[in-house]
Amino acid sequence: MAMPASTEGEAYDPFEAFDRAQGAGAVRDPYSAWAELRARAPVQEVSVSELFDLGDDVEIPDDVPPTYQVLSYEGVSQVLRDGQTFSSQFYAATMGTVMGHSILEMDEPEHHHYRSLIQQAFTRKALERWETELVRPVVDSHIDDFAERGHADLVRELTFPFPVRVIAGMLGLPEDDLPQFHRWAVELISIGFDMERGMAASQSLRDYFAGILEQRRRDPAGDVISVLGQAELDGQRLTDEEIFAFLRLLLPAGAETTYRSSSNLLFGLLTHPDQLDALRADRSLLPQAIEEGLRWEPPLTGIARFAVKDAAVDGVTIPAGSVVSVCMGAADRDPAKWDRPDEFDILRPMQQHTAFALGPHMCLGMHLARMETTVALNALLDRLPNLRLDPEAHDVHITGQTFRAPRSLPVLFG
């Protein structure tokens, strides 16, 4: 998705490059293939090249450990809930390279202690304050720009830009820094296909946050960086590097996924006008609409773990030392768990999905994400009468393999 232009005067667009690397524009429906695989076996050994579609020109090292893909709801739930058997340290050698030692790669008991410190910045009181003082004004300011126009692209003009502005506001960052901050964050998570840019972005973010953290320690405010700088548990505080690691993780883990999940939900509603009408008439349906959107089209379809001992998952033995690819996208369309799993239906009975993961690593920011989406949907329905997909729009759809979202959502209203 070609979004903000480079702030460095380069033609390179990290947003477009990242989307393209995730299969945007090339992968339309990964679910059919996953369903065929799951029907053959809920857990199966796969090659790294098959799993990540590396292409014929990429040479796979001989020492790559065996890799198993888990596609069933029961199997995915088991792996995610059992942190003792399936370690998150898989990410230490990948994302840890650019993020630093973060919550993403920690196992218990370290994970619990670190998460308890981090959660001090995400209290219910903080969420309530962010909703009224930050999220609503940010969402309204974006809608203000197109509310009188009668048409808009809801991805480009709302769902893509607003979550990063919310994260920046939570951190207390200057508004003028936001374009460069967003660019660094996307370059950071592009390490899989551009190591040099990823490492450079990591260092740039560290240097940027170091100056702000030093200032907040001298003069604390009500922002997340100030809270993290003061957080204490059992006499222990977060080190500067631990804070930098979490701050590097926050934007891709928060803004990137929120932009995608809110876009996917809007696509579901706009392409099912009867369900959009039902929601417009009864806002109490919004919580279950959000959960159905997450189940039906999660922003992130898979994560990975490392098997530290032999384990049987859904009847299949996974040997110790294996990489375990956990496919939440397939799990949440498992017909053993849901009737009509491929259909978007906000009226279906709610069940636990895996879009926010499960177990000890269940998403720390899930309440924030739900709140942001609630605010955005209510504002759109309140302010844009007769909101509908532009009938002249060509082939609007969700795309991508690991990270999924529509590239545009052209709408009419009024």
Beta strands, then each sheet from edge to edge (+ up, - down):
strand 1: 43-46
strand 2: 67-70
strand 3: 86-87
strand 4: 151-153
strand 5: 232-233
strand 6: 236-237
strand 7: 302-307
strand 8: 311-313
strand 9: 316-318
strand 10: 323-327
strand 11: 388-389
strand 12: 398-399
strand 13: 405-406
strand 14: 410-412
sheet 1: 1+ 2- 10- 7+ 3-
sheet 2: 4+ 14- 11+
sheet 3: 5+ 6-
sheet 4: 8+ 9-
sheet 5: 12+ 13-
end
